[in-house]
Amino acid sequence: MNIRNKLNLILSLFVLLLFCNNSFSQVNWDQKRYVQIGTLQSRFLALGSERAWNHSYYEGLQWPADYSEQDNAVIKRSWIAAQDFIDEDSTYWDYWATYMSKEFYEISIFPIEIKQSARFARPTVTVDGQKINNQEQIDNINPNQIADRIITNTVNTSLGLTLTRRIYVFSHPNHDDYFIKKFIFKNTGNTDFDDEIELSDSLKAVRIGWQKRYSVCREGAKTSDNTQSWGAHSWITKRGENYPEHYNETIPDDHTIADWIRCGFSWFGQSKNLDYDNIGSPDIDGSGRLTAPQFAGLAVLHVDKNASDHTDDPNQPTALGWHAGDHYPSLNDMSLSDSSNMKNLYKMLQGNPFPDSSMGGTNCFFEENTESITDQVDPFTIHGDIGGTNVWICYGPYDLAHGDSIVIVEAEGINGLNREQCLEIGSEWLEGEGPYSLPDGSTTNDRNLYKNSWFYTGIDSLLLTFSRAKRNFDLGYNIPKPPPPPSTFDVSSGDDYIHLKWNNNAEDYAAFAGYKLYRRVADPDSTYNLIFECGNNTNHPQIVNEFNDTTTINGVEYYYYISTYDDGSKSNGNPLHSNRFWTITKKLVGFTSIENNNSKLPDKFTLYQNYPNPFNPLTTIKYSLSVESEVRISIYNMNGNLVETIVNDHKNAGNHYKKWDASGLASGVYFYKIQAGNFTDVKKCLLMK
């Protein structure tokens, strides 16, 4: 072969390789995309179904995402199955089924795409010159898309049934605690990674189903019984038995609770390992704050009747209820020896609990096993599955000719008591002195009834979340959009203040009305408070793009965010605000004045952390001076406002004690600060009344 022919052969091989490499797509099962723009944040795997274990803890579905350890995800077990199936090797199966898990990656599950598109670029946030990074990966910007984020994930299967799921995420303040998930199952006949179509027959009696388990939540599990970290003590219930009577109804507004929506959800139940009522997982060794207020679950928004009728089928899903966590028909190597396992799996997808009715059902699991909200029944003791309890949903059967598809739409959401309520209710429960006010306005001396009555208001909160998701879907996602956030937000510490500045890009928005700045201290019991606003209906009507926060406390660190708001013209006169998670700083910032540098002091002064903490309304603050000095002790609230000066005097060396009468103050987080000579120190206290 001459040199020219050799070169032509090499070129032909190169072109062939290039064509082959570009002719199909393959992504690893654990490729992921993170969503981090609302109060509910999570990650999504290319596999088409999520397993939350990251080799350290169960990660995902963080709500409320302002705080650490709010993960609520454990696992989603997903299956597809069919009858009378002939595979690409011409093998006939009475029943064929697969589990969408990493164990079947490259065997029967073939992810070919996962990407995330954004309506606009994420703002650049810096703290003291350091850019705040996040885990989001944006593959493209599409200003014409309706949702703020869309994740697209495509998975082929050896059944020839291709799953495309689209996850729609919104930053609207009333719609940022759920994800809408659109599942498109299409008979493509593609059974692997490449573009070649291996099958062209119809698929018969296709069934689809999943079981979703929640930890609700990681912090709550650590506070009480860590076996709940994988959902060992989860209660399950459902709603929507009367959905066929309502499915043509329009949900009128964002404040209507449609309790007829098809849904199943979960929360942290009683643990037999604990000798107190742990509903809500109160922090009994600390403030009493409820550390597991979450209700988490799935709502069914739409199910196609069949491949030719894409109207909503009010008689789907086939099964909606609960199932024991680790009981399901396992599969081995997908060979004919798995035939009996596949038959069992198909039977489970028909709505039959595996292996029998003791491990699942379509009843309301919680209501049928308790008599009151203070019953200390451990759900684990009912089914005995150490894996806990799953929300169980199955769909089908569907006959799908080659090219046919069916669509299922769900919303996954989390809601419950907010942080202030968790602190107030939990601290009063821990103190144990009634009477207590109940949600209906009556009173009780039963502290468990008080705590649990408020905790279970989270059910209505979650139903409201699902109702908003259903309304959003029914409107074609055409909910009003808040104004965009500033494209930059810079926070930097000065000598005795924090400087904040931001870009003015949002001011080009037609309905723009102003800015609001919020701040919270670095404490798990704290919440964000408004510290500055400018624009319409404020005391500062002039629009500005920077602000000096001079109300911070020396030695205390803070988080910030800025929100834009509109004039309310797009939402019946109610101003819409940009979501705080666009600009939350995540990195703490504070200042320590040069003159307060303790290293300059030849002698040591000490401000003691009061014990016990929480404080009582009348408590004693202890401090010590190694030399006589002018001393000032001041009390500040979480907003940095001076509440009271309790010491302002010349003091001798030695230990000192000062009574602080806080009976006129509300329960909450306060700081007490000492200034003695050049020495400054700050301690936090939680006041409980």
N, C-alpha and C positions, 0 to 999 in steps of 0.2 A: 504494500500500500504506500503510495507516494505521500509526501508531506501535506499537499493540498487536501487529499482525501482524508488524511488523519485529522487535519484541522476541522474539516467539515463534519466528521463524525463526532469530534469532541464538542463542537458547537451544537450539533443536533441533540446530543445527550444533555448538554447544559440547558437547552430550551425545554427538553422533555422534563428534566428535573424541576425547572422553574415552573412549568405548567402544573406538574403534579403537586408541588408545594402550595400553589395558589388555588388548586381546584377544590380543596376542602379545608375546613377549619376544625381544630381540636383544641380544647382547653382542659386543663387539669381539673379534677373534681373539686379541689379545694380553692380554686380561684374565687375571689370574692369582691363584692362591692359594698361599701359602707354608706349608710344614710345618716346624716348628722345635722339636720336643719330644723328639728322640732322637738317637742317634749318627749316624743317617742323616737328612739334611735336604735339602729340595728345593723347587722351585716347579713348579706345574702350570698349563698354559695352557688357556684356554677352547676352543681349536681341537680339543682331543681328542687331540693328539699334540704332543710337546715338541721345540722347537728351542732349544738352550741358548745360542746366541750373543746377547749383550746389547749389542753394539756396542763392547764393550771386551774381553771374554773369554767363554769358554764356562762358563756359570753353571749350577749345579745338581748334585744327588746328592753333596752334601758328606759325606764320611766319611773319618776321624772328624771330626765337626763341632766338636770342641773347638779345632781349629787352623785357621789361615788357609790359603787356596789348596788346599783338599782337594776341589775340584770334580772330578767324574768324568764329567759328562754332555757329549755333543756333539750328537747328533740322534737322533730316532726318526722314521724314514720309514714312514708308514702308508698302506695302500691298501685299498679295497673294490672289488669287481667282480662282474658277473653276466653271464649269457648270455640271449639272446632277450628283450631288454628293449624295451618301448615307453614312451617318455618322455611327459611331460605335453603335448608338442606333437604327439603321435601319430607320432613318428619311431621307426622300428624300428632296433635295434642288434643285430648278431650278438654283439658283446661291448661291454659298457659298463664303464668303470672311472674312478676318480678317486683323486687323491693328496690326503690330508688335510694340506694345507699352506696357508700364508697366501696363496700365489699363487692359490688357488681359493676364497678367502673371498668370499662373496656370489655366486660363480659356481656352485659345486657343494657347498660346505661352509657350513653356517649354524648357528653356535653360539647356543644360546638360554638356556643356564644354566651358571653356575659358582658354587658356594657352599661354605662350610666350616662344619660344625657341630662343637661341642666338648662333651665330657662334663662339664667344669667350666671355670670361668674361669681364665685364666692368672694365676699369682701376680704380685703387684706387687713388683718388685725395685728398690731404690734404692741408689746409691753416693754418699756425701756429699751426700744430698738430691736427687740427680738420678735421675729414673726411667729405668730401662733399657728401651729400646724394642726391638721386634723387627718383622719384616716380616709376621707373621701377621695375617690379617684373618679374624675370626670373625663369621659372619653370624647364628648363633643358638646358644644353649646348650640341650643336650638331655641331662639327667641320666640318661635311660633308655637311651641308646645304649650299645652294648657297647664299641666302639673309642673311644680317647681323641680321635681326630679322624676325621671322614669328609668327604671332598671329593666333591661330586656335580657331574657335568659332563654336559650333554646337548647333542648336536649333530645337527641334521637334515642330510640330504644329498639331492641331486636324484635319487638312485636311489629315494627314498622309504624308505630304510633309516635309522632313527634309532639313534644310538649313545648309550647312557647308561652312563657309567663311574663307579664308586664306588671311591674309594681309601681303604682302611682303615689307620689308623696307630695304633700301640700304644707306650706308654711303659714297659711291663714290661721290666726290664733284659735279659732273654733274647730280647726280641722287638722291639727298637727299631732294628734295622739292616736292616729290610725294609719294603716297602709291599705290601699285598695289593690287587690291582687286579681288580675285577669288571667285565667288559665285557658289556653287554646290547645285542644287535643286534635291533631289532624292525622288522618291516615295517609302519610306520605309514601309509605313503603320503603323508607330509608332505614336500614337496620344497623348503621355503623357511622363512622366519622366522615367518610367521603361522600361525594355528591351522587354516586351511582344509586339508582333505585333498584332494590333487590326484589321487592314484592309488589304485586298489583292486585291481589285479591281483596275482597271485602273483609272487614273485621267484624266478628259476630259477638253480640252480647258483651260488649266492653264494659267493664266496671272499674271505677276509680275511687280511691279512698285514702284517708289519712287519719292519723291520731296525733294530737298535739299535746305535749306536756309542758307545763309551766312550773317554775320554782317559786314564783311570787313571794319573796324575792331573795336575792343573794344576801343582802344586809340582814333581812329578817331571819334567814336561816342561821347566820352566824350569831345573831343576838340570842336565839332561843335553842333550837334543836338543829344542828347542822345537817342532819339527814334530809331536811327539807331542801337542801341545795340542789337535789335532783327531783324534788316534788314528791317525796315519800308520803306526805300527809295532806295532799291537795284534795279539796272538795271540788265537785263538778256539779253544775246544774245547766238547764237549758230553758229556752223560751221559743215561742213560735208555733206551738201546737195549733193555734187559730190563724196561722198565716193565710190559708186559703180564703178566709173571710175578709182579708184586708189588702191582699197583694196588689190590687189596682188603685189603692189609695195614694194620694200625694201627701208627703210630709210637708206641712205648710212653711215651717221656718226652722232656724237653727236652735230653737229652744223647746221643741216638741219632742217628748219621749214616746216613741212608737214601741210599746212593749210587746208587740206582735211579731217583731222581726225574728227570723230564724237564726238562732245563735246558741252557742255553748261556751261556757266560761268557767274559770277556775280561780281559787284563792287558797291561802294557807290556812288549813284547818287545825284542829287540836292535835297535839302530840301526846301519846300515852307516856312518853318519857318525862313529861313535865307535870309538876303538881299544882300548877296555877292555870288559870284561863289565859291561854296564849293567843287567842284570836287577835289578829293585828300585830302580833309579836312585840309586845311592849318591852322597852329596854329597862328591865327591872333593876339592873346594876348602875343605871345612870339617871337620865332625866325622866324615864318612863315613856318617852316618845314612841309612838307606834312605828315600828321599822318595816312592817309589811302591810301597807294599806292597799296594795294593788289587787284589782280584779282584771284578769287577762283572758282573752278569748277570741273566737272567730264568729263572724256573722256572715250568713249567706245572702248576697245581694241579688244574684241572678243565676238561673240554671236553664240552659236551652232545653226545650222539650225533645228535640231530636235534630238530626243533621239538616233537615229541610224546614224546620219550624224553630226559629230562634227567639220566639217569645218565652217569657219566664214560665217555668213549670212550677206551679205552687205545690205540687206533690213530691217534689224533690227537696232535700236529699233522701235517699233510700233509708239511711240510718243517721240519726243525730242523737247523741247521748254521751255515755261514758264507757271507758274500757280500761281494764287493769294495765298498768304500764308496760310490763315486760312479758305479757302473754300474747303471743301472735304466732302463726305458723312460720317457722324458719325455713329458709331455702339453703341449699348447699351449692352444687356446681352447675345448676340449670340443665342437668342431663335428664334423661328419662327416669332415672332413679328418684327425681324430685316430683314425679307426677302426683303422688298422693299428697305431698306438701302443697303443691299448686292447687289441687282440688280443695284442700282445707282453707287455703288463702282466698280462693274464689268464694267459698261459702261464707267466710267472714265478711267479704265485701258485699255480700247479699244482705247483711244486717244481722248475722248470727254471731254472737260473742264467742271468742275462742278461749278455752276449749268448750265452755258451757256457759250458762246464764249467770253463774256465780262470779264471772269475770267481766261482766259488762251488761249494758242494757240501754234502752232508749227512754228510761224513766229519768226523773229529776233526782239524781243520786243523793244530793244533800237533803232535800225535803223529805224523801222517803225513809231516811235513816236517822232523823232527828225530830224532836218534838218542840224544841224552842231554840232560840239563838244563843242560849247559855248552856245547852247540852254539851258536855265535854266528851264527845264521841270522837275517837280517832278514826278517820276514814280508812287507814291502813288495816285496822282490826276487822274490817268488814270483808275486804277481798283478799288480804294477806299477801299482796304483791309488793315486794320491797321497792319496786320501781315506781310505786305511787299510782296515780290515776290520770288518764288522758281524756281530752275532749275527742270524741269519735265521730267522724263524718264520712259517709259513703254515697256515691252517685252511680246512676246507671239503671238498667243496662242500655247500651247504645249500639246499633248496627251502623257501621261506617263503611261506605263504599270507598274505593281508592279516590283520594282527593277530598273526601268529606271531612267535616270538622264539627266539634261542639265546643261551646264556651261556658265556663263556670266563673263567676265573679264572687270573691269573698272580701271581707274587710277584717283585718286583724288589729285589735286595739287594746289599750290598757287605760284604766282610770281608777279613781278612788279618792280618799281624803287628801287634801293638800298638806304641805309641810307644817303650816301654822296649826291646822286642826290636829294633826298627829301629835304635835308637842303639847297643845292645850289639853286634849282629851287624855293622852297618855300620862301626863304629869298629874292631872286630877285623879285619875284611876290609881296611880301609884301612891298618892298621898292618902287616899282611902277615907276621906271625910265628906259624907253627903250633906244635904241632898244634892242630887245631880239633875241638870236639865236635859231632857230627852229631845230628839228632833221634832216631835209633835207638840212641844211646848209644855208637856207635863213634867213631873219630877219623880225621882226614885231615890231610895237609899241603897239600892243594889248596884255596886260599882261595876260588876261584870255586865249587867243589863245596860247600864249607861254606856260603857265602852263599846259593847257589841252593837247596840242600837245605832250608834254613830258610824261604826265601821261598816255596817251593812247598807248604809246609804250609798256606799260605793257601787252597789248593783245598779241603782238608778243612774249614777254617773256614767257607768259603762254603757248602759242602754242608750243614754243620750249620745255618747260617742258613736255607737252603731247607727243611731237614727240620723246623725249628721252625715255619716258615710253613705247611707242609703240615699239620702236626699241629694248629696253631691253626685252620686252615680246616676240617679234618675234625671238630674239636670244636665247630663252630658259633661260633668265636671265644670260647668259654667258658673261656679261660685265667684263672687267679687274678689278681686285681688288687692291685697294691701299695697301701699306704696313700697318701692324698693328701699333697701337699707343703704346707708352711705357705703361707697365702694372702698373707703379706707377709714380705719378707726385706730388712732394712736393714743396710747396711755403711757405717761412717763412720770416718774417721781421727782419732785423738787425738794428743797430744803425743809419745807414745812407745809407742803400741799401736794396734790396730785393734779397734773395737767392732762386734759383730754382735748383732742381735736379730731375733726372728721371732715370728709369730703362733702361737697354740696351737690353731688349728682342727682340726689333724690328731689331737689327743688325744681327740676324740670318736669316732674310728674304733675299732670294737670290738676289733680285734687290735693296736692301736697299742702299740709297745714302747719307742720312743725316737728320738733324733736323732743324726746324725753330721755333723760339719763338716769340709770339705775345703778345701785351699788349694794353689795352684801359683804359681810365679814367672812373670814375664813373659818367657818364653824359649821358643823353639820346641822345644828339647830337653827341656823339663820336663814333669812329669806331676803329677796331683793326689795329695796325701797327706793322710791322716786327721790332724787336729790336735786334735779334741775329740769326745767322745761322751758321752751320758748316757742312762740307762734300763736296760733289761734286760741282764744279762751284761756290764756295764761297771764300771769303777772309780768311776763317778759315777752311782749308781742313782737319785739324785733328779733328776726332770725339771726343767730350767730352760729359759728362753726368751731368754737372752742370754749372751754370752761375750766376754771381752776377750782378744784374741790379743796376748800380750806377747812372743812369740818371733819377731816379725818383725825384719828387719834394716833399720836406718836407711838410706834411699836406695834400697831395693829395692821394686818394686811387685808386686802380687799380684792373682790372681783367686780367688774363693771360690764355694762352693755349699754348701747344706745339704740333707740327705736324711733323710726319715723312714724308719723300718723297723718291721716287724710282728714278731709272736712266732713266725712260722713255721707257725702252725696251718693255714694255707690251702695250704701247699706242702710237705707231708711233712717238717715240722720245719725247713725252710730259710727263714730270714727273707727277706722281699721288701723291697726298698728303692725309694723313690720316685726317679724319674729325675732325674739331676743337671741336665738341661737345663731343668727347671722353674725353677731358681733360680740358674743360673750368672750371675755378675755382669756378664761381658763388658767392663765398664769397669774399668780398673786402679785400685787404691787403694794408698797407701803413706803414709809420713810422713817429714818432715825436722825434727828437733828445732830449736828456736830457737837453742839454744846452739851448734849446729853450722852456723850460717849462715855460709858461706864469705865472703860480702861484707863481714863485719866484719874480716877478716884483712888487716893491712897487707902481709903477705908471702905468697907463694904456695908451697904444698906440693903435691907431685904423687905420685900412685900410678899407675904405668904398667901398661897392659895387656900382660901377658906375651906374647911372641912366641917360638916359635910357640904357637898355641892350637889344638888341645888340648895340655894339659900332659902331660909324662912323669911317672912316679912320683917322680922326683927332678928338681926344677926350681928356677929362681931367680926370686924376686920382686924387682923394682926399684922404688925410691921415692927421691924427692929432697926435701931440706929447705932452705929458704932461710935459716932461723935454727935454732940448736940448740933441741931440744925433747924432751919426754917422748913416746915413740912406742910405740904398741901395734898389732900386726898380728895379726888373728884370722882363723881359717878356719871357715866355716859350711857345713853341708850344705843341700840344697834345703828341708828342713823348718824351717830357721832355727835348728837346734841347733848350739851351739858344738862344733866338732870338736877344735880345737887353737889355742893361742896360740903363735905362733912368734917374736914380738918383743914384749918388754915391758921397755923400757930407755930411758935417756937417750942421745940421739944428737946428734952435731954437725951443723952445716949441711953440705950437699953431697949427692952421690949415694951411695946405699946399696944393697946386694944381700944378699938373705937366701935361703939354700937351704931348700927345703921338702921334707922327706922324706915323700911320700905313699904309700910302698910298702905300708903297712898298711891303706889305704883302698880301697874298691870304686870301680870306674870310675863316672863320673857327673858331674853338675853340682855345682860348689862355688862359694863366694864368698870372696874375701879382702878384708878391711876394715882400713883404716888409721885410727887416731886419733892426731893430732899436735897438741897444744895444743887449740885450738877447731876444728881442721880434721878432717873425716870424709869418706872416700870409699870406694866399694865397686866392685870389679870381679868379673866372672864368669869362671870358668874351667871347662873341660871336662877332666876327668882321664881319660886313656886308659892302660890297663895292658896 
